[in-house]
């Protein structure tokens, strides 16, 4: 699954296992890398991507049999320092920081959204020399959490729980500043006849507990 969904998926997996008796094995990473692994025969059953394009491609190429949107992601400018970000883009415009972490835009949809956001804010030329590029959104978050970057454009789900920031300070990027981060899941060909895989795929669209949990981490749906 996409790195941005790791935290909610841990809780969701526990709920799913208790409700169904099935056991899940979770693997997180960059959407682009998972696509390559699937194409090379990796034995995954369900793939929760950070975009809609990769699952659509897997469907077209015959590697997946069903697709659905499980979340709409949100981007946040975040610092582990309380009060460092005051709920807008002022810290970016002042440009006094040394490093800004973003995910690799070629591999991670949240990285592509970060580039689009900075471009629309007309800040890309001013800040791109300060980029620290994470291989995926999990590594991007770690750059900021460890203090190696003062700021990062990360997934809101990584720093929000129960509707509140879990630490530091942040500015939730307005959805109008980048294309929607629609995150789709696919039931892969490998898992087509796997009862647990089909049960998980259906559980993700459950309007009760699953949807409530996903929204509590800052996603829309």
N, C-alpha and C positions, 0 to 999 in steps of 0.2 A: 504494500500500500504506500501511497504518497507520504512523505515524512511529516507534512503538516497535519495529517490526521492521526498521528501516533497516539497522542494523549487521549482524545475521545475514544479511539478504538480500543484502548486497554480496558476502559470502563464498559464500553459496548460489548466487547468480547466476553467479559465476565457475566454480563446480563444474559447474553445469548447462550452461553454454555449452561448457565443455571436454568434457563427457560427450556432448552431443547435437549440437554444431555450430550450434545456434540462438543468436541474439543477442537480448538483452533490453534494453528501455528502461524504467528505473525512475522512478517518481514517488512522492514521500512527502507525507503531509499528514494532516489530521484526517479521521476516518471520516465524520463528518457532512457535511463539505464535499465529499468524494468522492461521496457518495450524490447530492448535489445536482447535481454535474457529470455524473454518469452519467445522471441523469434528464433533463438538458438536452442529451444526445447526445454527450458526450465519448467519443472513440474508444478506450476502454480495453478490453482483452481479458480480463484476469484481475484480480480485486480481492481483496486480502488485507486484511480489515477488522480492527479492534481489538475487535470484539464479534461476537455471533452474531445479534443482532436485525436489524442492517442487511442482511446477506446474505439472511436469511430474508425480509425485506421485498422485496428485489430479486427473489427467486425467486417470491414471491406475485404481484408486479406484472408478471412476464413479462420482466424485464430480464436474467435470468440463467437458465442451463440446468442447472447442477450446483453442488452445495455440499458442503463438507467442513470439518471442524475441522483446522486445521494446528498450533495451539498453544494452551496454557492459560497466560495471562500471570500474572506475579507483580508485586506492588507493593512498593516499598522506600522507606523514609524515608532520604534520602541527603543528605550534606553533602560538599563538596569538601575539607573540613578533616579531616585524620587525627585520630582520637580524639575528635571532637566528639560523635559518637553512640556510645554504649557498648553497642549491641546490644539496646536496649529502648526504651520510650517516655519515658524519664526527661527527655530534653531538651524534649519537648513539654509535659510536666507542669510542669516548672520555668518554662517560658514566659518565658525571658529573651531570646529572639531577637526580631528586628525584622520579619522577613519569612519567610513560608512559601509556596513556590511549588506550585501545583497546576494541572492542566490544566482547561480549561473543562468543567465537568461536563455541560453541555448538548450538547457536541460530541464529547467524548473519553471513552470508557469508563473510562480510567484516572482521569480526573477524578471521574467518578461513584463509582468505587471509593474514591477518597480521601475524599470526603464521607461515604460510608457508614462507612469506617474511623474517622474522627474522631467521628462520631455515636455509634458503638458504644463508643468509648473514653470517651464523655462529655466530650469536649474541644472540640466544635465551637463552642460559645458563647464559649469562652475565646480561641480562636485565629483565628476567621474575620475579625476586623478586620485581621489581618496577612497575609491572602491576597494573593499576586501571581498573577494568572490568566494562564496561557499559552494561546494559541490552540489548541495541540496539545501532545502530550507532548514533542516535540522542543524547542519553545520553552520549555517548563517546565524541562527539563533545562538549557538554556542560561542561564536565570535563576540557577540554582544554580552552574553551572560558572564563570560570569563573576563571581560574588560579589555579584550584585544581590539574592540571597536566601541567607540562611545555610542554609536547609533546603528540601527539596522532596520531595514524594511523586511519584516517577517510576517508570518501568518498570524492573524489575530488569535487563532485557536491555540497557539503556543504560549500566549501570555494572558489568556482570559479563561476564567472558569466561573460558572454561576453568574455570568453577566458582568463580572468585574475583573480588572487587571489583577493578576496574582502578585505582581511586584513591579517596581520601577515606575516609569511614566511613559505615556504614549499619546499618539494622535492617530485615530482610526481614519485611514485614507478614504475620502469621499468616493463612493462607487462611480461617480461621474468622471474620475480621473484616469480610469483604465477600463479596458474591456472586462466584462463579467468573468470571474474565475469559476466557471462551471466545472464541477468535478463529477465525472461519471465513473460508474463501476461497470465492469463486464464479467459475465460468467464465461470463463475461458473454455475452449474445446476440451482441455484436459479434465475439467471439472464437470462436464456436461452430465455425466451419470453418477456424480458424487452427491449423495443425499445431503451431507453436511454443507457442501458448497451451495447447493440450491436453497437450502434453508437459510443460510447466511444472506444470500442475495435477496431473498424475500424479506428477511428481517430488517434489512436496511431501509425499506420503504414503509415499515410499520408506523402508523400515525401516532402511536402512543409513546412508550418509553424511548424508543430509538430516536424519533424526531425531536423530542424534548431534550434529550441529552445532546444531540448534535447542535441544536440552537444554543444551548447553554455555553458552548465553547466559542460562540461568536459567528457561527455560520448562518447563512440564510438558506431557505429551501421553499 
